[in-house]
C-alpha cells in the first residue's frame, strides 16, 4: 500500500489537474526527501501490526495483493506469495469481493494506528503534539516550503500572462457586447460605488483580484481531492469575502449538504441525483400546466413586471439592471413556478446573489434551470423560515436594547411620530404576522384584530425586512455577497445574521440619533445601509466575532456625519467634537498592535470545605470555574479609549494550590491560568481627537481587566464580576 505507485506511475499521476500543484506533490516524493524517512518509519510499524493476520492463507494473499509487490518483498520475504489462492476456482468471485472489502477496511485502520504509534499522525491545521516525530515535523515543513515556492512561481507566471494580454492592441481584444447605457438602466436613483465600473466596462463588478481568484482555484483543486477539509477552509476564511471560484464551490457544497445527509451511500453523485429529480419535476409541471416551455408559465407577465420594478427601486440591484440579467431572473422564477407552483416577490431578492455567483455558462440554455434548482435548495434547506426571521429580528432588538438602551428608546419613540407607510414595502411580513395572529385568535374564539398599523409603527419591522430579503434590498451588492459568504461558511447560523443586523444598526447610529419621526427613521433604515462601506461592515462584524465591545462599532463607520452634535449616552465611550476650523487632519491610522499569550494569577478566599457558602462568601466563589474567566483589553491614548476587545477562548489551567490561612480559618485558592490567544487591534485612528486634552497620560497604553461570568440555575450567564485589572504601558 505504501509503494503502490511505481516510479513510472508517479510521473503520470495528476490528482489535482494543475501542473504546478501536481509538480509540488511529485517533488515531495523524490528520493532522499523527508517523506522517505516518514514512509520508512510508518512502514516498519505497519508491517509489524499486520503480521498477525498472515497465518490465514486466503487473508494473507488478499493483503499481499493490496499492499503491492514491492512492499511485500521488502517486509515479508519469508512468507509464501501465491496469487492463485484467491483466484477461481480456489475462491469464487463473491468471496473474493468480501475478502477485499474486509482487508481494505482493516489495513486502513492499521495504517492510521501505525502512524499514530510512531508520532507521524497530525491533524491538518493543528499545532504539533508533544509526541510528534522529528521526521514528521521535517516533512511538513518541507512540504510547506515546496508548496509556497511553487505557488509564488505560478502567481508570477499568471501575472506576466495577464500583463501580456493587457499590452495587446485594443483592436485585437474581444469587445464586450451589450454595453449598458442609461436608457437600459432606467431611472437610477442612486448609483453604488461599483456602478461606474459597470457602466464603463460592461462587466459585473468583482470583489476579488486575479491573484485572489487564482488562489481560490488552487484551494478548490485541493478540496475536490479531500472535501473533508472544507470546514477548516471556512473557519480560516471567516470574515473575508470569497473569490469567485471558491465562493461557487462553497455555496454549492452547502446547498447540497442536506441532500447528502439523506443519501447515506457516499458513492452516489448527489448533484446528478438532484439534477435528474429537478428535471423530472419540470417535465411534469410543463405537462400539468400544458406549457410549451417552462420559462413561460401562466404568471410570466406578473413575474416580468415584478422583476423590472424590483431592480428599479432597489439601490444595490440598479447597477445590474441590464436586459440579460432581468430576462434571466424572470426565466428562473417561471421555471420555479412550473416546478412547484411557488412564487413570491421576495424571491427576486434571494435569486440576485445566486445570479452574481453562478455566472459561468450563463449563455447556455440550461443555465436558468440550474439557477432555479439552486434557488429551490436555498428555499428548502438553508434560508431561515419566516417564523425564524421574526425571531432573529426580535433578538436583534433585544440585544440593541441591552447594548444601547438610548438608541433603542429613541427608535421606539420615533416610530410613533407622524406614522405614514406603504404596506407594500412590508407586504410579506404583514401577511405572515397577521396569519399567525388570526390563527391564534381563532383558536381562542376571539375576533382577529387589525395589527397592520401597530406592526409597521415599530422599528422591528425594518430588521425583519433586512433579514427576510437577505439584506439585498438595503445593502450594496458587494456587502450582500459578504453577508451571504459568512452565512454559507457557517451553514446559515442565525447568530451570523443577528450580528450583521446589530452591526448595521450601530454603524448607522449617528444618523438614527438625528431622526425625529417615523418618516426620517424609515429613510435611514431603508436607504442609508447601501451607502455603508463594505469594509466597515466587515470590520464591525469581525469586531464582534473577536469579542470586541459593541460600543466601538459606531466609530468604524467612515461615513459618519462629521458635524453631528454630540450625544452623551451609555454607548458613547469617546467625546464627539466638531471639526477644528484651523486644521483638517486626514485619517492617520496606526499599524496593527496587540497582546498575546496572557498569564494570570488569581487568589480567592474560600470557606472551609463542607461549610457551604456563608453570607460572607458569594455563590460564584463557591462554584468557581476557571473556564468562565475572561479578559477585556482596552487601548487608551491618554484619557480617551480608542478600542476594546475581549478574549473568546477558554483559559488553560496551569497550576492550582490550596493553602490554609491559620489566622482567619479560611482557604486561599491560587489559580494560574493562561490565555493562548492573540488580541490584535487594527485601524486605530487617534487623529479624530485633534485638539483634545488627553490628560496627564498623553501616550498610548492598555488596560487589561479580568472578569468572571458564571451560569445560574437556568443555564443563563450571570452578571459579570470584576476580578482586577492591570495597566500595560
C-alpha positions as CSV (number, residue, x, y, z in Angstrom):
1,X,0.0,0.0,0.0
2,X,2.8,2.3,0.8
3,X,4.5,1.8,-2.5
4,X,1.6,1.1,-4.9
5,X,2.8,4.0,-7.1
6,X,5.8,2.8,-9.0
7,X,8.3,5.2,-10.3
8,X,6.8,5.2,-13.8
9,X,3.3,5.8,-12.4
10,X,4.3,8.8,-10.2
11,X,5.3,10.9,-13.2
12,X,1.9,10.4,-14.8
13,X,-0.1,10.8,-11.5
14,X,-2.2,14.0,-11.8
15,X,-4.5,14.1,-8.8
16,X,-5.1,17.9,-8.8
17,X,-5.4,18.6,-12.5
18,X,-3.0,21.6,-12.1
19,X,0.6,21.1,-13.4
20,X,2.3,23.2,-10.8
21,X,0.3,21.6,-7.9
22,X,0.9,18.1,-9.2
23,X,4.6,19.0,-9.6
24,X,4.7,20.1,-5.9
25,X,3.3,16.7,-5.0
26,X,5.9,14.9,-7.1
27,X,8.7,16.9,-5.6
28,X,7.8,15.8,-2.1
29,X,8.0,12.1,-3.3
30,X,11.5,12.3,-4.8
31,X,14.3,10.2,-3.3
32,X,16.2,11.5,-0.3
33,X,13.3,13.8,0.7
34,X,11.8,13.9,4.2
35,X,8.8,11.9,3.1
36,X,11.0,8.8,2.5
37,X,12.0,8.9,6.2
38,X,8.4,9.2,7.3
39,X,7.4,6.4,4.9
40,X,10.0,4.1,6.2
41,X,9.1,4.8,9.8
42,X,5.4,4.2,9.3
43,X,6.0,1.2,7.0
44,X,8.1,-0.7,9.6
45,X,5.4,-0.2,12.3
46,X,2.7,-1.0,9.8
47,X,4.4,-4.3,8.8
48,X,4.6,-5.4,12.4
49,X,0.9,-4.7,13.0
50,X,-0.4,-6.6,10.0
51,X,1.8,-9.6,10.6
52,X,-0.8,-11.0,13.0
53,X,-3.2,-11.7,10.1
54,X,-0.7,-13.6,7.9
55,X,-1.4,-17.0,9.3
56,X,-4.6,-17.5,7.2
57,X,-3.6,-18.2,3.6
58,X,-6.6,-16.5,1.8
59,X,-6.5,-13.4,4.0
60,X,-2.7,-13.2,3.7
61,X,-2.9,-13.4,-0.1
62,X,-5.5,-10.7,-0.3
63,X,-3.4,-8.4,2.0
64,X,-0.4,-9.0,-0.2
65,X,-2.4,-8.1,-3.3
66,X,-3.5,-4.8,-1.8
67,X,0.0,-3.9,-0.4
68,X,1.8,-4.4,-3.6
69,X,4.8,-6.5,-4.7
70,X,7.5,-4.0,-3.6
71,X,6.1,-3.7,0.0
72,X,5.7,-7.5,0.3
73,X,9.2,-8.3,-1.0
74,X,10.7,-5.8,1.4
75,X,8.9,-6.6,4.7
76,X,7.6,-10.2,4.2
77,X,10.2,-12.1,2.2
78,X,9.8,-15.3,4.2
79,X,6.0,-15.7,3.6
80,X,4.7,-17.6,0.6
81,X,3.1,-15.4,-2.1
82,X,0.8,-17.4,-4.3
83,X,-1.8,-15.2,-6.2
84,X,-3.7,-18.2,-7.4
85,X,-5.0,-18.8,-3.8
86,X,-7.6,-16.1,-4.3
87,X,-8.4,-16.7,-7.9
88,X,-11.1,-19.1,-9.3
89,X,-11.6,-21.9,-8.8
90,X,-9.9,-21.7,-5.4
91,X,-12.2,-18.7,-4.4
92,X,-15.4,-17.7,-6.0
93,X,-15.7,-14.0,-7.1
94,X,-18.3,-13.2,-4.3
95,X,-16.0,-14.5,-1.6
96,X,-13.0,-12.6,-3.1
97,X,-15.0,-9.4,-3.1
98,X,-15.8,-9.9,0.6
99,X,-12.2,-10.6,1.4
100,X,-11.1,-7.5,-0.5
101,X,-13.5,-5.1,1.4
102,X,-12.6,-6.6,4.8
103,X,-8.9,-6.3,4.1
104,X,-9.1,-2.8,2.8
105,X,-11.0,-1.6,5.9
106,X,-8.7,-3.4,8.3
107,X,-5.5,-2.2,6.5
108,X,-6.7,1.4,6.6
109,X,-7.3,1.1,10.3
110,X,-3.9,-0.4,11.0
111,X,-2.2,2.2,8.9
112,X,-3.8,5.0,11.0
113,X,-2.7,3.3,14.2
114,X,0.8,2.7,12.9
115,X,1.2,6.4,12.0
116,X,-0.1,7.3,15.5
117,X,2.2,4.9,17.2
118,X,5.3,6.4,15.6
119,X,4.2,10.1,16.0
120,X,3.5,10.7,12.4
121,X,-0.2,11.5,12.5
122,X,-1.1,15.2,12.5
123,X,-4.5,16.7,12.1
124,X,-4.5,19.5,9.5
125,X,-4.5,23.0,10.9
126,X,-3.4,21.9,14.4
127,X,-0.1,22.5,16.3
128,X,2.4,19.8,16.7
129,X,1.7,17.4,19.6
130,X,4.3,16.6,22.2
131,X,4.9,13.2,20.7
132,X,5.3,14.2,17.1
133,X,8.2,12.6,15.4
134,X,11.0,14.9,14.2
135,X,10.8,13.2,10.8
136,X,7.2,14.2,10.6
137,X,8.0,17.8,11.5
138,X,10.7,17.9,8.9
139,X,8.3,16.5,6.2
140,X,5.5,19.0,7.0
141,X,7.9,22.0,6.9
142,X,9.5,20.7,3.6
143,X,6.0,20.3,2.1
144,X,5.1,23.9,3.1
145,X,8.2,25.3,1.5
146,X,7.7,23.3,-1.7
147,X,4.1,24.4,-2.0
148,X,4.7,28.1,-1.2
149,X,7.6,28.3,-3.6
150,X,5.5,26.7,-6.4
151,X,2.5,28.9,-5.6
152,X,4.6,32.1,-5.8
153,X,6.2,31.0,-9.0
154,X,2.7,30.2,-10.5
155,X,1.3,33.5,-9.4
156,X,4.2,35.4,-11.1
157,X,3.7,33.4,-14.3
158,X,-0.1,34.2,-14.4
159,X,0.6,37.8,-13.6
160,X,3.0,38.0,-16.6
161,X,0.4,36.4,-18.8
162,X,-2.2,39.0,-17.8
163,X,0.2,41.8,-18.5
164,X,0.9,40.5,-21.9
165,X,-2.8,40.3,-22.7
166,X,-3.3,43.9,-21.5
167,X,-0.4,45.1,-23.7
168,X,-2.2,43.7,-26.8
169,X,-3.6,46.4,-29.2
170,X,-7.1,47.4,-28.4
171,X,-8.4,46.2,-31.8
172,X,-7.3,42.7,-31.1
173,X,-9.2,42.4,-27.8
174,X,-12.7,40.9,-27.8
175,X,-15.2,43.7,-27.3
176,X,-17.9,43.2,-24.7
177,X,-21.3,43.0,-26.4
178,X,-24.4,44.7,-25.0
179,X,-22.7,47.6,-23.3
180,X,-25.2,49.2,-21.0
181,X,-26.4,52.8,-21.2
182,X,-28.6,55.0,-19.0
183,X,-31.7,54.0,-21.0
184,X,-31.1,50.4,-20.3
185,X,-30.5,51.1,-16.6
186,X,-33.7,53.1,-16.3
187,X,-34.1,55.8,-13.7
188,X,-31.2,55.1,-11.4
189,X,-31.9,57.0,-8.2
190,X,-28.6,56.1,-6.6
191,X,-25.5,54.6,-8.2
192,X,-23.4,52.5,-5.8
193,X,-19.7,52.8,-5.9
194,X,-19.4,49.9,-8.3
195,X,-21.9,51.3,-10.8
196,X,-19.3,53.4,-12.7
197,X,-17.2,50.3,-13.4
198,X,-20.4,48.6,-14.5
199,X,-21.3,51.4,-16.9
200,X,-17.8,51.9,-18.3
201,X,-16.6,48.3,-18.6
202,X,-19.7,46.3,-19.3
203,X,-18.6,43.6,-16.9
204,X,-20.1,42.9,-13.5
205,X,-18.0,44.3,-10.6
206,X,-15.9,41.9,-8.7
207,X,-14.9,41.9,-5.1
208,X,-11.6,40.0,-5.7
209,X,-8.5,40.4,-7.8
210,X,-7.0,38.0,-10.3
211,X,-4.5,36.7,-7.8
212,X,-7.2,36.0,-5.2
213,X,-9.2,34.1,-7.7
214,X,-6.2,32.1,-8.7
215,X,-5.6,31.2,-5.0
216,X,-9.3,30.2,-4.8
217,X,-8.9,27.9,-7.7
218,X,-5.9,26.2,-6.0
219,X,-7.9,25.7,-2.9
220,X,-10.8,24.2,-4.9
221,X,-8.5,21.8,-6.6
222,X,-7.3,20.6,-3.2
223,X,-10.9,20.4,-1.8
224,X,-12.0,18.3,-4.7
225,X,-9.4,15.7,-3.6
226,X,-10.2,16.0,0.1
227,X,-13.7,17.5,0.7
228,X,-13.4,17.0,4.4
229,X,-11.1,20.0,4.6
230,X,-13.9,22.4,3.7
231,X,-14.8,23.1,7.3
232,X,-11.2,24.0,8.0
233,X,-11.0,26.3,5.0
234,X,-14.2,28.1,6.0
235,X,-13.0,28.6,9.6
236,X,-9.8,30.2,8.3
237,X,-11.6,32.4,5.8
238,X,-14.4,33.5,8.1
239,X,-14.9,37.2,7.9
240,X,-13.5,37.6,4.5
241,X,-15.1,37.8,1.0
242,X,-14.5,34.7,-1.0
243,X,-13.0,34.8,-4.5
244,X,-15.3,33.8,-7.3
245,X,-14.3,30.1,-7.9
246,X,-14.1,29.2,-4.2
247,X,-17.3,31.0,-3.5
248,X,-19.2,29.0,-6.1
249,X,-17.7,25.7,-4.7
250,X,-18.6,26.6,-1.1
251,X,-22.1,27.7,-1.8
252,X,-22.8,24.7,-3.9
253,X,-21.5,22.3,-1.3
254,X,-23.6,23.9,1.5
255,X,-26.7,23.9,-0.7
256,X,-26.4,20.2,-1.3
257,X,-25.4,19.3,2.2
258,X,-29.0,18.4,3.3
259,X,-29.4,16.1,0.4
260,X,-26.1,14.4,1.2
261,X,-27.4,13.7,4.7
262,X,-30.5,12.0,3.3
263,X,-28.4,9.8,0.9
264,X,-26.3,7.5,3.0
265,X,-24.4,6.0,0.1
266,X,-21.3,8.2,-0.3
267,X,-20.6,6.7,-3.7
268,X,-23.8,8.3,-5.1
269,X,-23.3,11.6,-7.1
270,X,-25.7,13.8,-5.2
271,X,-25.6,16.6,-7.8
272,X,-26.6,14.2,-10.5
273,X,-29.5,12.9,-8.4
274,X,-30.7,16.5,-7.7
275,X,-30.5,17.5,-11.4
276,X,-32.4,14.4,-12.5
277,X,-35.1,14.9,-9.9
278,X,-35.5,18.6,-10.7
279,X,-35.6,17.8,-14.4
280,X,-38.4,15.2,-13.9
281,X,-40.3,17.8,-11.8
282,X,-40.0,20.4,-14.6
283,X,-41.3,17.9,-17.2
284,X,-44.3,17.0,-15.0
285,X,-45.0,20.7,-14.4
286,X,-44.9,21.5,-18.1
287,X,-47.4,18.7,-18.8
288,X,-49.7,19.6,-15.9
289,X,-49.9,23.3,-16.9
290,X,-49.9,22.5,-20.7
291,X,-47.0,24.8,-21.4
292,X,-44.7,25.0,-24.4
293,X,-41.8,26.0,-22.3
294,X,-41.1,26.1,-18.5
295,X,-39.8,29.6,-18.9
296,X,-43.3,30.9,-20.0
297,X,-45.5,30.0,-17.0
298,X,-49.1,31.3,-16.6
299,X,-47.8,34.1,-14.4
300,X,-44.9,35.1,-16.7
301,X,-46.3,38.6,-17.2
302,X,-46.6,39.2,-13.5
303,X,-43.1,37.9,-12.9
304,X,-41.5,40.1,-15.6
305,X,-43.2,43.3,-14.2
306,X,-42.2,42.4,-10.7
307,X,-38.6,41.9,-11.7
308,X,-38.4,45.2,-13.5
309,X,-39.9,47.1,-10.6
310,X,-37.7,45.4,-8.0
311,X,-34.5,46.1,-9.9
312,X,-35.6,49.7,-10.5
313,X,-36.3,50.5,-6.8
314,X,-33.5,48.5,-5.1
315,X,-30.3,50.6,-4.9
316,X,-27.9,47.6,-4.8
317,X,-29.5,46.0,-7.8
318,X,-29.8,49.0,-10.1
319,X,-26.3,48.7,-11.4
320,X,-27.1,45.3,-12.7
321,X,-30.4,46.3,-14.4
322,X,-29.5,45.0,-17.8
323,X,-31.9,43.2,-20.2
324,X,-30.0,40.0,-20.0
325,X,-30.0,40.0,-16.2
326,X,-33.7,40.8,-16.0
327,X,-34.7,38.2,-18.5
328,X,-32.6,35.6,-16.7
329,X,-34.3,36.4,-13.4
330,X,-37.8,36.1,-15.0
331,X,-36.9,32.8,-16.6
332,X,-35.7,31.3,-13.4
333,X,-38.7,32.4,-11.4
334,X,-41.0,31.0,-14.1
335,X,-39.1,27.7,-14.1
336,X,-39.5,27.5,-10.3
337,X,-43.2,28.2,-10.6
338,X,-43.5,25.4,-13.2
339,X,-41.7,23.1,-10.9
340,X,-43.7,23.5,-7.7
341,X,-46.2,26.4,-8.3
342,X,-44.3,28.7,-5.8
343,X,-43.7,32.4,-6.4
344,X,-43.2,35.3,-4.0
345,X,-41.8,38.8,-4.9
346,X,-39.0,38.4,-2.3
347,X,-37.6,35.5,-4.3
348,X,-36.3,38.1,-6.7
349,X,-34.0,39.3,-3.9
350,X,-33.0,35.8,-2.9
351,X,-32.1,35.0,-6.6
352,X,-30.0,38.1,-7.1
353,X,-26.8,36.8,-5.2
354,X,-27.1,33.5,-6.9
355,X,-27.1,35.2,-10.3
356,X,-23.9,37.1,-9.3
357,X,-22.1,34.0,-8.2
358,X,-23.2,31.4,-10.8
359,X,-22.2,33.3,-13.9
360,X,-20.2,30.5,-15.6
361,X,-22.2,29.2,-18.5
362,X,-24.8,31.9,-18.4
363,X,-25.0,31.8,-22.2
364,X,-26.1,28.2,-22.1
365,X,-29.7,27.3,-22.4
366,X,-29.8,25.2,-19.3
367,X,-28.3,27.9,-17.1
368,X,-31.7,29.2,-15.8
369,X,-32.7,25.7,-14.9
370,X,-29.5,25.3,-12.8
371,X,-30.2,28.6,-11.0
372,X,-33.8,27.5,-10.3
373,X,-32.6,24.3,-8.8
374,X,-30.1,26.2,-6.5
375,X,-32.9,28.7,-5.5
376,X,-35.1,25.7,-4.6
377,X,-32.4,24.2,-2.5
378,X,-31.9,27.6,-0.8
379,X,-35.6,27.9,0.0
380,X,-36.0,24.4,1.3
381,X,-32.9,23.8,3.4
382,X,-30.9,27.0,4.1
383,X,-32.7,30.3,4.2
384,X,-34.5,30.9,7.6
385,X,-38.2,30.4,7.5
386,X,-40.4,33.4,8.3
387,X,-41.0,32.5,11.9
388,X,-37.3,32.2,12.3
389,X,-36.8,35.6,10.6
390,X,-39.2,37.2,13.1
391,X,-37.3,35.5,16.0
392,X,-34.0,36.8,14.6
393,X,-35.3,40.4,14.4
394,X,-36.7,40.2,17.9
395,X,-33.4,39.0,19.3
396,X,-31.5,41.8,17.5
397,X,-33.8,44.4,19.1
398,X,-33.3,42.8,22.5
399,X,-29.5,43.0,22.1
400,X,-29.8,46.6,20.9
401,X,-31.9,47.4,24.0
402,X,-29.2,45.8,26.2
403,X,-26.2,47.3,24.5
404,X,-27.6,50.7,23.6
405,X,-30.8,51.5,25.6
406,X,-30.7,55.1,24.5
407,X,-30.8,54.3,20.8
408,X,-33.4,51.6,21.3
409,X,-35.7,54.1,23.2
410,X,-35.1,56.8,20.5
411,X,-36.1,54.4,17.7
412,X,-39.3,53.3,19.5
413,X,-40.3,56.9,20.2
414,X,-39.6,58.0,16.5
415,X,-41.7,55.1,15.2
416,X,-44.8,56.6,16.9
417,X,-44.5,60.1,15.5
418,X,-46.0,61.1,12.1
419,X,-46.6,57.5,11.1
420,X,-47.1,57.1,7.4
421,X,-46.2,54.0,5.5
422,X,-46.7,52.0,2.3
423,X,-47.9,48.5,3.3
424,X,-46.5,47.2,0.0
425,X,-43.0,47.6,1.4
426,X,-43.7,45.1,4.2
427,X,-46.4,43.0,2.5
428,X,-44.8,39.6,3.2
429,X,-44.1,40.4,6.8
430,X,-47.7,41.6,7.3
431,X,-49.3,38.6,5.7
432,X,-47.3,36.1,7.8
433,X,-47.7,38.0,11.0
434,X,-51.4,38.6,10.6
435,X,-51.9,35.0,9.6
436,X,-50.3,33.9,12.9
437,X,-52.4,36.4,14.9
438,X,-55.6,35.3,13.1
439,X,-54.9,31.6,13.8
440,X,-54.2,32.4,17.5
441,X,-57.4,34.5,17.7
442,X,-59.5,31.8,16.1
443,X,-58.2,29.2,18.5
444,X,-59.1,31.4,21.4
445,X,-62.5,32.2,20.0
446,X,-61.8,35.9,19.7
447,X,-62.2,38.3,16.8
448,X,-59.0,38.9,14.9
449,X,-57.5,42.4,15.3
450,X,-56.1,44.7,12.6
451,X,-52.5,44.8,13.5
452,X,-51.1,46.4,10.4
453,X,-50.6,49.9,11.7
454,X,-49.3,48.8,15.1
455,X,-47.0,46.3,13.4
456,X,-45.5,48.8,11.0
457,X,-45.1,51.5,13.6
458,X,-42.3,49.6,15.2
459,X,-38.5,49.6,14.3
460,X,-38.6,45.9,14.5
461,X,-40.3,45.7,11.1
462,X,-37.2,47.2,9.4
463,X,-34.9,44.5,10.8
464,X,-37.4,41.8,9.6
465,X,-37.3,43.3,6.2
466,X,-33.5,43.3,6.2
467,X,-33.3,39.6,7.1
468,X,-36.4,38.4,5.2
469,X,-35.0,39.8,2.0
470,X,-31.5,38.6,2.6
471,X,-30.2,42.1,3.0
472,X,-30.4,42.5,-0.8
473,X,-33.0,45.3,-0.5
474,X,-30.8,47.6,1.7
475,X,-27.1,46.8,1.2
476,X,-24.7,47.3,-1.7
477,X,-24.2,44.2,-3.9
478,X,-20.7,43.5,-2.6
479,X,-21.9,43.9,1.0
480,X,-24.6,41.4,0.3
481,X,-22.1,38.9,-1.0
482,X,-20.0,39.5,2.2
483,X,-23.1,38.6,4.3
484,X,-24.0,35.6,2.3
485,X,-20.4,34.3,2.3
486,X,-20.4,34.3,6.1
487,X,-23.8,32.7,6.2
488,X,-22.8,29.9,3.8
489,X,-19.4,29.3,5.6
490,X,-21.3,28.9,8.9
491,X,-24.1,26.8,7.4
492,X,-26.6,29.7,7.8
493,X,-26.4,30.1,11.5
494,X,-28.9,32.6,12.8
495,X,-26.3,34.2,15.0
496,X,-24.4,35.4,11.9
497,X,-27.5,37.3,10.6
498,X,-28.2,38.7,14.1
499,X,-24.6,40.1,14.3
500,X,-24.8,41.7,10.9
501,X,-28.1,43.4,11.8
502,X,-26.6,44.7,15.0
503,X,-23.5,46.0,13.2
504,X,-25.6,47.8,10.6
505,X,-27.7,49.5,13.3
506,X,-24.7,50.6,15.2
507,X,-22.9,51.8,12.1
508,X,-25.9,54.0,11.4
509,X,-26.2,55.1,15.0
510,X,-25.3,58.8,14.4
511,X,-27.8,59.1,11.6
512,X,-30.5,57.3,13.5
513,X,-30.0,59.6,16.5
514,X,-30.7,62.5,14.3
515,X,-34.1,61.2,13.1
516,X,-37.2,62.9,14.6
517,X,-40.1,60.8,13.4
518,X,-41.2,57.7,11.5
519,X,-40.6,59.1,8.1
520,X,-37.0,60.2,8.7
521,X,-36.2,56.9,10.6
522,X,-37.6,54.9,7.7
523,X,-35.4,56.8,5.3
524,X,-32.3,56.0,7.3
525,X,-33.3,52.3,7.8
526,X,-34.0,51.6,4.1
527,X,-31.7,54.0,2.2
528,X,-28.6,54.5,4.2
529,X,-27.3,50.9,4.7
530,X,-26.4,50.7,1.0
531,X,-24.1,53.7,1.4
532,X,-22.1,52.0,4.1
533,X,-18.6,50.8,3.0
534,X,-18.4,47.0,2.7
535,X,-15.1,47.1,4.6
536,X,-16.7,48.9,7.5
537,X,-19.4,46.3,7.8
538,X,-16.8,43.6,7.6
539,X,-14.7,45.3,10.3
540,X,-17.7,45.7,12.5
541,X,-18.8,42.1,12.2
542,X,-15.3,40.8,12.8
543,X,-15.0,43.1,15.8
544,X,-18.0,41.3,17.4
545,X,-16.6,37.8,16.5
546,X,-13.3,38.7,18.1
547,X,-15.0,39.6,21.4
548,X,-15.0,43.4,20.8
549,X,-17.4,45.7,22.5
550,X,-20.4,46.9,20.5
551,X,-19.7,50.4,21.9
552,X,-16.8,50.7,19.5
553,X,-18.7,49.8,16.3
554,X,-20.2,53.3,15.5
555,X,-16.7,54.7,15.2
556,X,-15.9,52.2,12.5
557,X,-18.2,53.9,10.1
558,X,-16.1,56.2,7.9
559,X,-19.2,57.9,6.5
560,X,-20.3,59.2,9.9
561,X,-21.6,62.8,9.8
562,X,-18.7,64.9,10.8
563,X,-20.9,67.8,12.0
564,X,-23.2,65.7,14.1
565,X,-24.0,67.1,17.5
566,X,-22.5,65.1,20.4
567,X,-25.0,62.8,22.1
568,X,-23.8,61.6,25.5
569,X,-25.3,58.1,26.0
570,X,-24.3,54.9,27.8
571,X,-22.9,53.6,24.5
572,X,-20.5,56.5,23.9
573,X,-17.1,56.0,25.2
574,X,-15.3,58.8,23.4
575,X,-16.1,62.5,23.2
576,X,-17.6,63.8,19.9
577,X,-16.1,67.1,18.9
578,X,-16.9,69.3,15.9
579,X,-14.0,69.6,13.4
580,X,-11.4,72.2,14.1
581,X,-11.7,75.3,11.8
582,X,-7.9,75.8,12.0
583,X,-6.8,72.4,10.8
584,X,-8.4,69.5,9.0
585,X,-6.4,66.3,9.6
586,X,-6.6,63.4,7.3
587,X,-7.3,60.0,9.0
588,X,-4.0,58.6,10.2
589,X,-4.4,55.0,11.3
590,X,-1.8,53.3,13.5
591,X,-0.4,50.0,12.4
592,X,-1.7,46.8,14.0
593,X,-0.9,46.5,17.7
594,X,-1.9,43.8,20.2
595,X,-1.1,41.4,23.0
596,X,-0.7,37.7,23.1
597,X,-0.4,34.7,25.5
598,X,-1.8,36.2,28.7
599,X,-0.8,34.6,32.0
600,X,-3.0,35.4,35.0
601,X,-2.7,34.6,38.7
602,X,-5.9,34.6,40.7
603,X,-6.1,34.4,44.5
604,X,-9.6,33.6,46.0
605,X,-10.7,33.3,49.7
606,X,-12.9,30.3,50.4
607,X,-14.7,28.9,53.4
608,X,-13.7,25.5,54.8
609,X,-14.7,22.6,52.6
610,X,-18.1,21.3,53.7
611,X,-19.2,24.5,55.3
612,X,-21.1,25.7,52.2
613,X,-21.3,29.3,51.1
614,X,-21.8,31.6,54.0
615,X,-23.1,35.1,54.0
616,X,-19.5,36.3,53.6
617,X,-18.9,34.1,50.5
618,X,-20.7,34.8,47.3
619,X,-22.1,31.9,45.2
620,X,-19.7,32.4,42.3
621,X,-16.7,31.9,44.7
622,X,-18.2,28.7,46.0
623,X,-18.7,27.4,42.5
624,X,-15.7,29.0,40.8
625,X,-14.7,27.6,37.4
626,X,-11.5,29.0,35.8
627,X,-13.1,28.4,32.3
628,X,-15.5,31.3,33.0
629,X,-12.7,33.9,33.3
630,X,-12.5,36.4,30.5
631,X,-10.1,39.3,29.8
632,X,-11.1,42.6,28.3
633,X,-8.2,44.6,26.7
634,X,-8.8,48.4,26.1
635,X,-6.4,50.6,24.2
636,X,-6.2,54.2,25.6
637,X,-4.5,57.3,24.4
638,X,-4.4,59.5,27.4
639,X,-7.9,59.5,28.9
640,X,-9.5,58.6,25.6
641,X,-10.4,54.9,25.0
642,X,-9.8,54.0,21.3
643,X,-10.9,50.4,21.2
644,X,-11.7,47.4,23.3
645,X,-11.8,43.6,22.8
646,X,-12.4,40.6,24.9
647,X,-10.9,37.1,24.8
648,X,-13.1,34.5,23.3
649,X,-11.3,31.2,24.1
650,X,-11.3,29.4,27.4
651,X,-8.2,29.7,29.6
652,X,-5.9,26.8,30.4
653,X,-5.3,25.8,34.0
654,X,-1.5,25.7,34.5
655,X,-1.5,25.3,38.3
656,X,-3.8,25.3,41.4
657,X,-2.7,25.5,45.0
658,X,-4.8,25.5,48.2
659,X,-3.4,26.7,51.5
660,X,-4.9,27.1,54.9
661,X,-4.7,30.5,56.4
662,X,-4.5,29.9,60.1
663,X,-5.4,33.3,61.5
664,X,-8.7,33.5,59.6
665,X,-9.5,29.8,59.2
666,X,-10.1,30.2,55.5
667,X,-8.7,28.7,52.4
668,X,-6.7,30.7,49.9
669,X,-7.0,29.2,46.4
670,X,-4.4,30.2,43.9
671,X,-5.1,29.7,40.2
672,X,-2.5,30.1,37.5
673,X,-4.3,30.3,34.1
674,X,-3.1,31.1,30.6
675,X,-4.9,32.5,27.6
676,X,-3.2,31.3,24.4
677,X,-4.8,33.9,22.2
678,X,-3.8,36.9,20.1
679,X,-5.8,40.1,20.6
680,X,-4.9,42.4,17.7
681,X,-6.2,46.0,17.2
682,X,-6.2,47.4,13.7
683,X,-7.2,50.7,12.2
684,X,-6.7,52.7,15.3
685,X,-7.1,56.3,14.4
686,X,-6.4,58.9,17.1
687,X,-6.3,61.8,14.6
688,X,-10.1,62.3,15.1
689,X,-9.3,63.7,18.5
690,X,-7.2,66.6,17.3
691,X,-7.2,69.4,19.8
692,X,-8.4,67.2,22.7
693,X,-6.8,67.4,26.1
694,X,-5.6,63.8,26.6
695,X,-4.9,64.4,30.3
696,X,-1.6,63.8,32.1
697,X,-1.0,60.4,30.4
698,X,-0.8,61.7,26.9
699,X,0.6,58.4,25.5
700,X,-0.9,55.1,24.4
701,X,-1.3,52.3,26.9
702,X,-3.5,49.2,27.5
703,X,-5.8,48.3,30.4
704,X,-6.4,44.6,30.9
705,X,-9.4,43.8,33.0
706,X,-10.2,40.3,34.3
707,X,-13.9,39.4,34.9
708,X,-15.8,36.3,35.9
709,X,-19.2,35.3,34.5
710,X,-20.7,32.1,35.7
711,X,-24.0,30.5,34.9
712,X,-27.1,30.3,37.0
713,X,-29.6,27.5,37.6
714,X,-31.4,28.3,34.3
715,X,-28.1,27.9,32.5
716,X,-28.0,31.7,31.7
717,X,-25.0,33.8,32.1
718,X,-24.9,35.7,35.4
719,X,-23.8,39.3,35.9
720,X,-20.0,39.6,35.4
721,X,-17.8,40.1,38.4
722,X,-14.7,42.2,38.1
723,X,-11.7,40.4,39.4
724,X,-9.0,43.0,38.9
725,X,-7.1,45.0,36.3
726,X,-3.6,46.0,35.3
727,X,-2.1,48.8,33.2
728,X,0.4,48.0,30.5
729,X,2.5,50.9,29.1
